[in-house]
């Protein structure tokens, strides 16, 4: 969603959309950064209690990570739109966490617990969107060739496939 808001600002919506997209993407990144493994859980809850010590919390049933692409997608869009290498740095941190905690000899896997580095609970299941979207957006995030699928000539559908923009 953060990247989509950035694209809206690039295409005629007020600049506030970009700022909101950047803030939302920072929140998504923090959900990775705050977990012991550096990987975001499937569901995070915002702590609205005034006495709460942490901004977010995770319920035990929600600690799994399915290698979803949405945060990486937003990092890619915002990097391309702003040139701010912070988005690449965040993406690299996340990629390294995926390498450390989800890589198997045969490929990659979803994990059951992002809060326990000693027992992440590999599921021996690699979702199709891991390769089709998450890794694609990581590749594009780190590519310095901005002519590779330029955002003024292509739009990505919900499955990460680039479609040409016709005028």
N, C-alpha and C positions, 0 to 999 in steps of 0.2 A: 504494500500500500504506500510506503514512503516513496518508492521510486515512481509510482503512478502519480502521486501528488507533484513530484518534481517535473514529470513530463507535462502535467497540466500547466504548470507555470511557464514552461518553455513554449507552450502552444497557446498562449494568450490569456491564461488565467492570471490573477494577481500574484505578485511575488511571494505573498504570504503562504501560498500553496507549497512553494519550495521550502520555506522555513519550517512549515509544519511537517513536510515529508522528511526533512533532515532530523527533526526532533523525534518523530515516530521511529525512524530507522535507528537512531541512537538508543531508544528504548529497547528495540528488538536486539541490538547488539549487546546491551547490558544483560539481557536474559541469557545470553551465551556466557558472557564474561563472569557473571555471578555464580555459575555452577562450577562444582569442583572439577569436572572434566573439560570445561570450556565449551560444552554443547548445551543448547537450549532444551528444556523439557517440552513435551507436546503441549502442555497447558500450564500457564502461569497465572496466578491471581495477584491483583494489586491489593496491598494492605491499606485499607482506608481508616483503620483504627488510629486515633491520635497517639495512643501509647505504643504503637507498633515500632519495633526496632528496625525492621527491614521494610523496604518499599514493596518487595514482592515476596511471595511464598509459593511453594509447590506442594500439592497434596500427594501422598504416597502413590496413588493410582496413576498419577500424571507424570512420573519421572522419566518416561521413555522418550527416545529421540528416533524419529523415522527418517532423518536426513532430508528434511523438507527444504525447498528452494527459495521460499519467499524472502527471507532476510538477505540471502546472497543476491537475489534478483534486484532488490532495492539498493544494495551496495554497488552493484554494477551500474544501474541507472544513475545514481547520484555521483559516482565517480566520473562517468561520461559527461554528465551535465555540468559538473563544477570543476573537474580536474583536481579535486582535493584528494591527495594520496592517503589521507586517513582512512578512506573507504577501502582502499587496497590493503592497508595495514590490518584493519579489522577482518577483512576477508581472509588474509593470510593466517591470522590467529585461529579463526574458525576452521580453515582447511587443515592446519596442523593438528587441531583437536580431533577432527574426523580421522586423520591419518593415525593418530595415536590410539584412539579408542574404538574405531569402527572397522579398521582394515583387518582383513583375514588373508590367509594365504591364497584363497580362491577369489577374493574380491572384497566387497564391503558389506557391512551388516547394520541393521537397526540395532539399537541397544535398549535395555530395559531400565537402566538407572543412571542418569547423568550426574547424580550427586555422590556416587560411590566410585572413586577411581580404582579401588581394589577389586571391585566386582560390578562391572557395568552390565553384566547379563546379556551377552551377545545373543541375538535371536536367530542368527543364520538365515536372515531374510533381507534381501536387497530390493528395495522398492524401485520400480521402473523409472520414477521421476528423479532418482539419485543421478543416473547417467544422463537422462534426457533433459533435465533442467538444472539441477544443482551443479553438477560438474561443468555443464555448458556455461552457466553464468559465472562460475569461478574462472573458467578459461577466458571468457570475454572481459572479466574484471581485470585480469592481469595482462591482457594484450594491450600493448602500446599502439597498436594499429587501429585508430579510431575509424578508419575506412572499412574495417571488418564489421559488416552489418551496421552501417551508420544509422543513428536514431532518427535522422530526418528523411530516410528513405525506406525504413522498415519499421514494422510494429510486431511485437511478439504476442502470440495468442496465449491462452491460459496454460498451454502445454509447452511453452517455451519455443515454439516454432516461429521463425521469422517470416513475416508476410510482407510483400512489397506494398508501399503506399502509392496509390495511383492518384493523380490530380485530375 
